[in-house]
Amino acid sequence: LGVIHATKPFFSVQFHPEASGGPTDTDFLFDMFLDKVHSGKPPVTISYMAPRPYVKKVLLLGSGGLSIGQAGEFDYSGSQAIKALKEMGVYSVLINPNIATVQTSHGLANKVYFYPLT
């Protein structure tokens, strides 16, 4: 999955963990990058921070049951969300029925409840 801007020298790619990418399947991306570097144009830098709404607390629904090879990306993304909320000073409440996840690690979320959601 990738995005290429129509008029600006921006491109991005995201790999799915089950895509089984090989060593040469993304050579074209590296070639595009080198073309941009060798074009002689100065790099484009954009700095923009969207205004943040004032939020005091956030309720996160955890990744649930994990088994080998399944749902690990949800545990990772949820734990990263909790870390980002902590950096922003937002109180996080996590509901996750599985005690064996990164999200439920001691000290990550402000409050953790181990309840199944149906």
Buried (B, 14 or more C-beta within 10 A) or exposed (E): EEEEEEEEBEEEEEEEEEEEEEEEEBEEBEEBEEEBEEEEEEEEEEEEEEEEEEEEEBEBEBBBEBEEEEBBEBBBEBBEBBEEBBEEEBEBEBBBBBEEBBBBEEEBBBEBEEEEEE
